[in-house]
Amino acid sequence: MSSIDFILTRRSIRHYDKKDIPEDILNQVFEAGRNAPSAVNRQPIHFVIVNDEEAKKELSKGMFNRHIKGSPAVIVGCADVNSVLTGKWAIVDVAIAMQNMVIAAWTFGIGSCWIGDFNEKKVKKLLKIPDKWKVVALVTLGYPAEQPKQRKKKPVEELFSFNSF
């Protein structure tokens, strides 16, 4: 498949096979995140990879994130919003890096799901994340045990315009 095919076929996966992701593949996924662009190349990003079963159970105590406990791994994306010069862009930098990892994972047949349903204070305490870091999002990773269909998307004309809104 081409890069655009991987982007267009990726779906949010919430049910995973009970199969570990090989370390060499995880490392390639991490490389995709590490090589993401960031404002002034400051790289005000940090990722905590959670594969501990008890920690995943704790992270999955929300209404829309229960599938965390069934995933082999969770990436917790953190931003240094106080980074000199570029702190206001740190959240965007984390999101770009996480999307790179999501697409890279899909090229290996590894599904993912973005999660915004979390209690930041509890996540920071559980994972010992220092105060200066903001938890931006969580992304589950694993081999899909489902094949969700494409959801309806708005037409291009409704989402894009040239030169003015």
N, C-alpha and C positions, 0 to 999 in steps of 0.2 A: 504494500500500500504506500501511497505517497503521504507526505506530511499532512496535506490538507485532508486526505481521507481519514487519517488518525484523529484529526481535530473534529471532523464532522461525524465520525461514528462513535466517539466517546459518550458514554452515558454515566449517570450517577448510579453506583452499585451499592446496595445495602445488604446483600446476602452474599457471603463468601464461602468458598470451599475451605475445608480445614487443611490447608496446605501452606507450609512456610514459604516465604519468598527467599530465594537464594541470595546470599550475601553479595555476590558479584553483581547481581541484577540491582539490588538495593543501592549499591555503591554507584552504579551508572545513573540511577534515578537521582541520587544525591548530587552527582556531578552536574546534572541538568539544572538543578536548583542553584548550585554554587556558581554556575556560569551565567546566571541571569543578570541582566543589566540592573544597575541601581544608580540613583542620583549621585553625580560626581564620583561614582565608583566607591562610595563610602561603605557599602555593604553593611548597613545597620540591621542585620538579620541574624537570627539564631533559630535552630530547629531542634526540638526535643523529639526523639523517636521513641514511642512507647510500644513495647511488646510484652510487657508484664501483665499477666491475666488480671491480677487484683487491681492494678492501676487502671486498666481498661474498663473494668467493672465500675470503678469510681467515676471515671469520665463519662460513662453511659447513663448517668442518672437523670437525664433531662427528658423532655417529652419527645423531641425530634432527633435524638442521638443514640437511641438504644442499640442500634446496630454496631456501635463502637466495639462492644464486648465480643462480637463475632468476627471481627477483622483481625488478621495477623499482625498488623502494625498501624499505628496512628502517628501522623506527623503533626506536631504542635508548632505553628509558626509564630515567632515572636519578633517584635520590632522595637528598636531603640529609638523611641520618639523624641528623645533629648539629644540625639546625635548632632554634633556641631554642623551647621550649615544646612543639613538635609533632613532634620528630624521630622519635618512636616510631610516628607515624602516616604518615610520609613514604612508606613503601612502599605503603601503602593508597592514598594520594593519587595516586601514579604509576599504580597499577593502575586506579583510577577514570578517570583522564584517558585512559589507553590504551584502555579499553573504550569510552569516548565516541568515540574516533577510529575504532575498529573498526566500531562501529555506523554512524557517519557515513559511513565509506568504503563500507559495504554499500549505503547509500541511493543511491550513485552507481554501483553495480554493480562496485565494487572489492572483491575478496576479500582475506582476511588469514589469518594463522596465528600464534598465540602461540607463542613459543619460549623454553623454559627451559634448553635444552641449549647452554650456552656456558661458556667459561672466563673468568671475570670479569677476571682479571689481564691476559689477552691482549686482551680487548675494550677495557679501559681504556688499555692501551698503544697499540693500533692507532688508537684514536679520540681519543687525547690527553685522556682524561677525568681531571680532577683527583682526587687521593686522597680528598677528603672526600665524593665522590659514590659511591653504591652503584648498580651496574647491576642493575635489577630484572627486566627481561624485554626480549625483542626481539619485534617484530611485523613480519612481511612484509606487503607491500601489492602488489596488481597485479590486472589484469583476469583473471578465472578462465579457465583452459583445461580445466576439469573441472567436473562438477556432482555433488559427493558427496551421497549420500542421508542422510537423518536417521538418526543412530545411536540405538540403544535407550537410553532414559533411565529412571531409576527413577521409580516412581509418586510423585505429590505426597505421598501419605500417608506414604511412607517418608522423605521429606526435610523435612517441615514438621510442627510440632505447636504447639498453643496453650497458653500459660501454664506449661508445664513440658516437659521433654524427653520 
